[in-house]
Amino acid sequence: MKRSFCPHWRELAACLLGLMLSGCASYRPHPLPTAPNLASAPELTVPSRQFFLPGLPPHPISPSGLDETTVVMLAVFNNPDLKAARLQAGVASAQLLEAGLLPDPQFGAGYATSALNYGGAISLTQDIQAMITRGAAKAAARAAQKQVNLNILWQEIQVAERARELFIQVRSNKQLQDVVQANQVLLLDRYRRDQAAMERGDETAGITSADLILVTDADATLRQLQTEVNLTEHQLNELLGLQPDVQLHLVGPTHLPPLTKGQFDEALAALSHKRTDLLALAAGYHSQEENLRKAILAQFPSLTAGVNLERDPIEGVNAFGPEVTLTLPIFNRNRGQIAIQQATREALRETYQAQLDAAASQADQVWKATRIMAAQLQDLDAQLPVLAKTAAAAERSYRQNNLNAGLYVSVQSDLLSKQAEAIHLRTSLDNAQSALRTLLGLPFAAP
């Protein structure tokens, strides 16, 4: 009488199939958007639990106007590129999950018949080497996840720096517009007066022609400035994730307190522990070290173990016992992967060193530039009151008919020119001081 090899094999197979299918993920399409997703007004609520920027405490957002800190907060929270970058953290988390998962066991089955009997084989095996390298794989994925998070934070810091730069530039351009327009009015008034005098025969054509050239130059300067205003306003709206035609009302100071020599030296010495991009590179290097350790562990014999149940189709004899598969490390020994991981680690080390050297050099260059600009601005600020007093005296003399129009306009234009120079210099200094804090990895500081 024939004995069944497995009387409930159909039920067992059905259960195994159902168990495997129950853990499977399903596919759902996720089509791309077809229209812009820009806001028509800045969202004036930033959830504190979803926002973190070193050095930036909770800050009230006033609906009457956006100060520099508010613009930075809104940029970091709403910037479209940052929203996409933050999704990379989910990818890194998934990779960490994958690194901690063991490979699925392998199930095998076979069936055979003979004239007298039938039989088959069932086996269940598990890759043991994956358990040996699992610790290194998880450590590498954990360091890689840290690198991704630090890279996202570095992007947020750069967006904050860019938002501050655009805020300063927009405010500066508005001030420059007032100065340039005032100068334009003065030059146009002098041109009209000289033109009228020329028609009366009291002025030469050469003087009037020179006046017209100055008016034309002032018009060109104003148009160029209006172009810059348009560009910076659109760039700021884009950074904030706003529609291009949104008009922002910017208020508040822009000047940051300068760093002392002691503060700069202290920050420069701690650069490798403060700069977020350097910390991200260090995390990537540690991840690569774990990848190298994993490759070294993988050079040892690959082992697969399990159990095997067989029935001979001729003799009808059942057999049950362990099953082991061993890879002999004779020819390969994973030497190729070890060499690749070692070379990659060395390349990452040199990349880190180069980035650290460049960061220190850039910080020193910007620091010295801020000192030069601060000295220039101090000299210019000392000159402006003198020029303003001279311009006020010239205006009084002009109104009393004790000064001709040409000399009066020249004095006023000199004052306006120096005021514009001071605005340009102060803008450059503010931007340089902000950039210096970013280069040194210092926390955000409000003006």
FENURCOR-V958447 format. One record per residue. RES is the residue in three letters. SS is DSSP state (h for helix, s for strand, l for the rest). PHI is phi in degrees with one decimal (NA if undefined). NEAR is the number of other C-alpha atoms within 12 Angstrom. Layout:
res:ss:phi:near
RES:SS:PHI:NEAR
RES:SS:PHI:NEAR
//
This chain:
res:ss:phi:near
MET:l:NA:7
LYS:l:-76.9:18
ARG:l:-103.1:17
SER:l:-69.6:19
PHE:l:-64.9:28
CYS:l:-150.5:22
PRO:l:-62.8:12
HIS:l:-115.3:11
TRP:h:-64.5:18
ARG:h:-66.2:12
GLU:h:-64.2:12
LEU:h:-64.5:14
ALA:h:-63.7:18
ALA:h:-63.9:13
CYS:h:-64.5:14
LEU:h:-62.5:15
LEU:h:-63.9:15
GLY:h:-64.0:13
LEU:h:-64.1:12
MET:h:-67.2:15
LEU:h:-70.2:12
SER:h:-66.4:11
GLY:l:-94.1:10
CYS:l:-84.0:10
ALA:l:-81.9:8
SER:l:-112.6:8
TYR:l:-96.3:6
ARG:l:-132.3:6
PRO:l:-67.9:6
HIS:l:-135.7:6
PRO:l:-66.3:6
LEU:l:-74.0:7
PRO:l:-69.8:7
THR:l:-118.1:6
ALA:l:-138.8:6
PRO:l:-61.3:14
ASN:l:-121.9:16
LEU:l:-101.4:21
ALA:s:-82.9:22
SER:l:-87.8:18
ALA:l:-155.7:22
PRO:l:-66.1:34
GLU:l:-74.6:24
LEU:l:-92.2:23
THR:l:-128.2:21
VAL:l:-119.5:23
PRO:l:-60.0:17
SER:h:-64.3:16
ARG:h:-69.9:10
GLN:h:-102.0:15
PHE:l:-133.0:24
PHE:l:-149.2:26
LEU:l:-142.7:35
PRO:l:-53.1:24
GLY:l:89.3:20
LEU:l:-103.6:24
PRO:l:-78.7:17
PRO:l:-54.4:20
HIS:l:-133.1:25
PRO:l:-68.5:21
ILE:l:-104.2:23
SER:l:-89.6:20
PRO:l:-72.1:17
SER:l:-79.0:14
GLY:l:172.6:19
LEU:s:-103.9:30
ASP:l:-86.5:30
GLU:h:-62.1:41
THR:h:-63.3:37
THR:h:-63.4:39
VAL:h:-61.1:45
VAL:h:-62.4:40
MET:h:-60.7:44
LEU:h:-65.5:42
ALA:h:-65.3:43
VAL:h:-65.4:38
PHE:h:-80.2:38
ASN:h:-106.7:39
ASN:l:-59.0:36
PRO:h:-60.7:26
ASP:h:-65.3:22
LEU:h:-69.7:29
LYS:h:-60.8:24
ALA:h:-69.4:17
ALA:h:-64.9:26
ARG:h:-64.6:29
LEU:h:-67.3:17
GLN:h:-65.0:24
ALA:h:-63.5:26
GLY:h:-65.8:19
VAL:h:-64.5:20
ALA:h:-64.5:28
SER:h:-64.2:24
ALA:h:-65.7:19
GLN:h:-67.5:24
LEU:h:-65.9:27
LEU:h:-60.6:20
GLU:h:-63.5:18
ALA:h:-64.7:29
GLY:h:-87.9:23
LEU:l:-85.0:19
LEU:l:-83.4:20
PRO:l:-64.7:18
ASP:l:-66.8:15
PRO:l:-65.3:19
GLN:s:-103.5:18
PHE:s:-114.1:22
GLY:s:-127.8:19
ALA:s:-146.1:21
GLY:s:-142.8:20
TYR:s:-141.0:21
ALA:s:-146.3:20
THR:s:-132.2:20
SER:l:-137.5:16
ALA:l:-66.3:12
LEU:l:-103.3:15
ASN:l:-156.9:21
TYR:s:-140.0:26
GLY:s:-160.3:30
GLY:s:171.8:30
ALA:s:-148.9:28
ILE:s:-130.8:30
SER:s:-136.3:25
LEU:s:-136.0:24
THR:s:-128.4:25
GLN:s:-137.8:26
ASP:s:-74.4:27
ILE:l:-82.4:26
GLN:h:-62.8:27
ALA:h:-60.4:29
MET:h:-70.2:25
ILE:h:-69.8:25
THR:h:-91.0:30
ARG:h:-62.0:29
GLY:h:-61.2:23
ALA:h:-66.3:30
ALA:h:-64.4:36
LYS:h:-67.2:32
ALA:h:-63.1:30
ALA:h:-64.7:34
ALA:h:-67.8:36
ARG:h:-66.4:31
ALA:h:-67.4:32
ALA:h:-65.5:36
GLN:h:-64.3:32
LYS:h:-62.2:33
GLN:h:-62.2:31
VAL:h:-61.3:34
ASN:h:-63.4:31
LEU:h:-69.4:31
ASN:h:-64.3:30
ILE:h:-64.4:32
LEU:h:-61.7:33
TRP:h:-64.2:33
GLN:h:-63.2:31
GLU:h:-63.5:38
ILE:h:-63.6:40
GLN:h:-68.2:32
VAL:h:-64.8:36
ALA:h:-60.9:43
GLU:h:-62.8:40
ARG:h:-66.7:33
ALA:h:-63.7:41
ARG:h:-64.1:47
GLU:h:-62.4:37
LEU:h:-68.0:38
PHE:h:-58.7:43
ILE:h:-61.6:43
GLN:h:-67.7:35
VAL:h:-63.2:39
ARG:h:-62.8:35
SER:h:-64.1:37
ASN:h:-63.1:33
LYS:h:-64.3:30
GLN:h:-64.9:26
LEU:h:-64.3:34
GLN:h:-58.2:30
ASP:h:-61.8:22
VAL:h:-67.3:31
VAL:h:-65.0:36
GLN:h:-66.2:28
ALA:h:-63.7:27
ASN:h:-66.1:34
GLN:h:-62.8:32
VAL:h:-62.6:24
LEU:h:-61.6:31
LEU:h:-66.4:36
LEU:h:-67.0:29
ASP:h:-64.5:23
ARG:h:-65.3:32
TYR:h:-60.7:30
ARG:h:-66.7:23
ARG:h:-65.2:24
ASP:h:-68.5:29
GLN:h:-66.9:24
ALA:h:-64.9:18
ALA:h:-66.5:19
MET:h:-65.8:19
GLU:h:-65.7:14
ARG:l:-85.1:12
GLY:l:87.3:12
ASP:l:-96.8:14
GLU:l:-142.3:20
THR:l:-89.4:17
ALA:h:-68.2:19
GLY:h:-63.3:14
ILE:h:-64.8:22
THR:h:-64.4:28
SER:h:-63.9:19
ALA:h:-64.2:20
ASP:h:-60.9:31
LEU:h:-64.4:24
ILE:h:-63.2:19
LEU:h:-64.4:26
VAL:h:-63.9:28
THR:h:-63.2:20
ASP:h:-63.2:19
ALA:h:-64.8:28
ASP:h:-61.7:23
ALA:h:-64.3:17
THR:h:-62.6:23
LEU:h:-65.6:26
ARG:h:-64.4:20
GLN:h:-63.4:18
LEU:h:-66.7:27
GLN:h:-63.0:23
THR:h:-64.0:18
GLU:h:-66.4:23
VAL:h:-61.4:27
ASN:h:-60.5:23
LEU:h:-65.5:20
THR:h:-66.4:30
GLU:h:-65.2:34
HIS:h:-67.5:24
GLN:h:-64.0:29
LEU:h:-67.6:42
ASN:h:-61.2:35
GLU:h:-63.8:32
LEU:h:-64.3:39
LEU:l:-86.2:42
GLY:l:72.8:32
LEU:s:-105.3:28
GLN:l:-65.3:22
PRO:l:-60.2:25
ASP:l:-91.9:19
VAL:l:-70.6:21
GLN:l:-99.3:21
LEU:l:-100.0:29
HIS:l:-101.5:24
LEU:s:-98.3:29
VAL:l:-136.9:24
GLY:l:95.5:20
PRO:l:-75.8:21
THR:l:-127.5:33
HIS:l:-82.5:28
LEU:l:-94.3:29
PRO:l:-66.5:21
PRO:l:-71.2:26
LEU:l:-83.1:26
THR:l:-77.7:15
LYS:h:-61.3:15
GLY:h:-65.0:11
GLN:h:-63.3:18
PHE:h:-64.9:29
ASP:h:-62.0:17
GLU:h:-64.9:18
ALA:h:-67.1:29
LEU:h:-66.0:31
ALA:h:-67.2:20
ALA:l:-100.2:22
LEU:h:-57.4:32
SER:h:-67.7:28
HIS:h:-99.9:21
LYS:h:-115.7:27
ARG:l:-69.0:37
THR:h:-65.5:37
ASP:h:-67.7:35
LEU:h:-69.8:35
LEU:h:-64.5:31
ALA:h:-66.2:33
LEU:h:-63.5:36
ALA:h:-64.2:33
ALA:h:-64.5:32
GLY:h:-64.1:34
TYR:h:-66.2:34
HIS:h:-64.5:31
SER:h:-62.2:33
GLN:h:-68.0:35
GLU:h:-61.8:32
GLU:h:-69.8:32
ASN:h:-63.8:36
LEU:h:-65.5:32
ARG:h:-62.1:29
LYS:h:-62.9:32
ALA:h:-64.9:30
ILE:h:-67.6:26
LEU:h:-64.0:26
ALA:l:-75.2:30
GLN:l:-77.5:27
PHE:l:-76.4:23
PRO:l:-52.5:24
SER:l:-77.1:26
LEU:s:-121.6:23
THR:s:-125.2:25
ALA:s:-126.6:25
GLY:s:-177.0:24
VAL:s:-125.7:23
ASN:s:-137.1:25
LEU:s:-121.3:27
GLU:s:-131.1:29
ARG:s:-135.0:29
ASP:l:-71.2:24
PRO:l:-72.3:25
ILE:l:-98.7:17
GLU:l:-84.0:19
GLY:l:71.3:23
VAL:l:-99.0:20
ASN:s:-87.3:22
ALA:s:-136.3:21
PHE:s:-139.8:18
GLY:s:-177.3:17
PRO:s:-73.9:18
GLU:s:-135.7:21
VAL:s:-131.4:20
THR:s:-120.3:18
LEU:s:-124.6:17
THR:l:-89.1:21
LEU:l:-84.9:14
PRO:l:-79.1:15
ILE:l:-106.4:13
PHE:l:-98.9:11
ASN:l:-90.9:16
ARG:l:53.4:20
ASN:l:58.3:25
ARG:h:-64.7:20
GLY:h:-63.9:17
GLN:h:-64.9:21
ILE:h:-62.4:25
ALA:h:-64.0:19
ILE:h:-62.7:19
GLN:h:-67.5:25
GLN:h:-66.1:24
ALA:h:-65.2:19
THR:h:-64.4:23
ARG:h:-61.7:27
GLU:h:-65.2:19
ALA:h:-64.3:19
LEU:h:-65.5:25
ARG:h:-63.7:24
GLU:h:-67.2:17
THR:h:-62.2:21
TYR:h:-62.4:26
GLN:h:-62.5:19
ALA:h:-64.1:16
GLN:h:-67.1:25
LEU:h:-64.7:32
ASP:h:-62.5:19
ALA:h:-64.7:19
ALA:h:-63.2:32
ALA:h:-64.6:29
SER:h:-66.4:19
GLN:h:-63.9:23
ALA:h:-62.3:32
ASP:h:-64.6:27
GLN:h:-64.0:21
VAL:h:-68.3:29
TRP:h:-58.6:34
LYS:h:-66.5:23
ALA:h:-64.6:23
THR:h:-65.3:35
ARG:h:-65.7:25
ILE:h:-65.7:20
MET:h:-65.5:28
ALA:h:-63.3:28
ALA:h:-66.6:18
GLN:h:-62.6:21
LEU:h:-67.1:27
GLN:h:-62.8:18
ASP:h:-63.7:18
LEU:h:-67.4:25
ASP:h:-64.0:24
ALA:h:-73.2:16
GLN:h:-79.4:20
LEU:h:-60.4:25
PRO:h:-60.3:16
VAL:h:-65.1:18
LEU:h:-65.0:24
ALA:h:-65.2:23
LYS:h:-66.0:16
THR:h:-64.3:22
ALA:h:-65.6:25
ALA:h:-66.2:19
ALA:h:-65.6:19
ALA:h:-64.5:28
GLU:h:-67.3:25
ARG:h:-63.9:16
SER:h:-65.2:18
TYR:h:-65.6:21
ARG:h:-69.7:14
GLN:l:-92.2:13
ASN:l:62.1:13
ASN:l:-102.1:14
LEU:l:-144.1:19
ASN:l:-75.0:20
ALA:h:-63.6:29
GLY:h:-61.7:28
LEU:h:-68.4:22
TYR:h:-60.9:29
VAL:h:-64.7:33
SER:h:-62.2:26
VAL:h:-64.2:30
GLN:h:-65.5:34
SER:h:-65.2:34
ASP:h:-61.4:28
LEU:h:-63.4:32
LEU:h:-63.6:32
SER:h:-63.5:28
LYS:h:-68.8:29
GLN:h:-63.6:32
ALA:h:-64.4:32
GLU:h:-62.6:27
ALA:h:-66.2:31
ILE:h:-63.5:33
HIS:h:-59.5:29
LEU:h:-67.8:31
ARG:h:-66.0:35
THR:h:-63.6:35
SER:h:-62.5:31
LEU:h:-67.5:36
ASP:h:-60.2:39
ASN:h:-65.1:35
ALA:h:-66.4:37
GLN:h:-66.8:42
SER:h:-66.2:42
ALA:h:-63.5:37
LEU:h:-62.7:40
ARG:h:-63.7:40
THR:h:-67.3:40
LEU:h:-62.8:40
LEU:h:-88.3:40
GLY:l:72.9:38
LEU:l:-78.7:32
PRO:l:-63.7:26
PHE:l:-60.9:31
ALA:l:-128.3:30
ALA:l:-80.9:30
PRO:l:-69.5:22
//
